[in-house]
Amino acid sequence: RDGAMVFRFWLCLFLQLPTSLLGGAALVPRERFPLRVEGRFIVDRLGERVKWACVNWYGPESISFTFGGLEKRPVEDVVKRISDLGFNCVRVAYSLEAHVRNPTLEEQFVKANRFLIGKTFLDGFDAGIEALSNAGLMVIIDQHVSRAGYCCHWSQDEGLWYVPGYPEETWIQSLVNMTKRYKGNPFVVGMDLRNEVHDLHSNPKWGSGLMMTWGDGNPKTDWAAAATRAGNRVLAENQDMLIVVMALCFGMELRPMRSQPISLDLPNRVVYQTHNYIEYQFWNLITRDLGISFSTLRIATLISGVFFAAILSFLSRSWRRTGRAYPPRQLLLVSLGAWLTVFSCLFLGVAFAAYKAACTYCEWGAQQDFLPWVYFWSLTAVVGLVLVVVSWRPSGTASVAELLQVDKYVMQSDESCDEETDLFQKSDDRGGGSSGSGRDITKPWDRGLVIRLQCFIVSVILLVMCGVGLFAAIVVDTYWFYERWLDKQWGFALEEGQPFTAPVWMGEFGYLNHGPFWLMFMRYLSSRDVDFAYWAINGIKYSEGFNGADGVYRPLPGGARWVVELYGILGPDWQTVKKAWMVRDLQALMDSPSRWLPTDIGCVTDFLGHFCDVPFRGPDV
């Protein structure tokens, strides 16, 4: 087998044949269409698995109104490069504005394709889809945005399927017309109803904003209902089309589907789509915003834990040397309740801040993952406050304040000692004494010991916090945690035999470095044999803005211009591969089952939030 592979490699090299002959995704013959859904897989007319191993080729959704690369290469050359790299399908994006206006293409965007000069958006779109179909590549049409231009930031209203000037009916009618336009082309296999639906926060056009829902019947926010309406209209025009439905919250949240899967008029047509970028992992924001790595967090929590353990040991030994009585239960309970309230309020503030931050990206997910912690710490704060109030002055006894008005108090009898809490019981087994534990209960407890008790309680709480922090900093840096996170978000839908079982297509993902984030995600896609579409084939793009390394959108100074596509597979010449490791890993995912295996980490860094030894550079070409 190895000898045959070597022979095929040199044969391809000598004959200048596409290297995809050495591997890559299987093309689907025309006679095997249409496609259907069977359980978690997409299958052809004969019931055999068809794996979507796709790449995104964007541009028609932008202000150029046509496919990227047509300014550099003939459209057939770009398509041939896609095919040579082993992909069997392409996700192509467009805007409602382009479809409704059908503007004339500018020469600078199609100068390598002279036949398109003076032609319209639809002419360019037809040319791209025709070239892809002639090459035997499947096409999924992505209704990306309403207004032509940059996408997608949480502050944009493009996360809704309707915006001012483009109501829902215009959106649905565009999907229907696109379906009708390519009905006779069997290689156009899917209609991606809308890209990266997400919440709309405070916006001058919308006031306080709108939060996306799933299945609640609200016509303004229920994305499942809107997708059902649109999907049925598309299927009424072409029953052979697969309907691709985006997950909530930029494509990262599919959990609502577990209890309310979408049901269309025709069965076996729904494919769910998710997206994944490094900023979608919320725990990454901790290291990014704090400016420290997980290894630093591990070291810091470990050192802090040792420090607080040493303080506890010192306080315990110094208290034993005094030979003083145990703290009264009343004082101990008040102290515990007070510190429980203080730290609960602190954690409540952190939990609420995390909840509000998560709401920026996904309120539905924030309500599931962060809001319960807000309730939990609110409850513990109330419990601590109640403990203080109840213990402050039990019936028939002096209050804690009255006890502390004197310099000391003395235990009155062995019976009163029996009512005290043995805080240091494990350390009091040596020696003798009137209490039987080596402790002289006739010696007084003064304010100094009260202060030491507070220090002891605080140190215990901080030591526990360090332990929890150390555990978290270790666990979130592992594939074990990452696998369970993705299973919870959308991977559950791939479990066979469930009411919610369906294909999940990873329609966008991209990264700059061959580091832990990339490798863990490759491992997950391989282990679950997930259909995918990498973002993107484009080498450069005509853009008016970009997202920086910090995830913040920034308009380009001086207006739109040609910039580098940071995640692009090809370079600015639209021929040269920028990162060999990326193509190698993607090609390994194209088989079913995938043949990708974990490899050595290509750069030294921690899990997320870092660009390894490749510094983030600006977008200019």
Protein Blocks (a to p, Z undefined) as FASTA:
>chain_A
ZZmmmmmmmmmmmnopafklngccddddfklpccddehjbccdfkopacdddddddehjl
mmnopaehjlmbcfklmmmmmmmnopabdcddddfklmmnopaddfklmmmmmklgopaf
klmmmmmmmmmmmnopacddddfbfbecddddfkbcklpcbdehiafklmmmmmmmmmmm
mmmpmklmbdcfbgciadddddfklonopaddehklpaklmmmlmmmmmmmmmmmmomkb
ccddddeehhpacklmmmmccddfbghkbccdddddfklpmklmmmmmnopafklmmmmm
mmmmmmmmmmmmmmmmmmmmnopacddfklmmmmmmmmmmmmmmmmmmmmmmmmmmmmmm
ommlmmmmmmmmmmmmmmmmmmmmmmmmmmmmgghiacfklmmmpmbdcdfbfklmmmpc
cfklmmmmgccdjkonopafkbccdfklmmmmmmmmmmmmmmmmmmmmmmmmmmmmpfkl
mmmmmmmmmmmmmpghiakbccdddfbgcdfbdcfklmmmmmmmmmnopacddddfbfbd
cdfbdcdfkopacddehiacddddfklmbdfkomacfblklmmmmmmmmpccdfbdcddd
fbdcdfehpahjaccddfbZZ
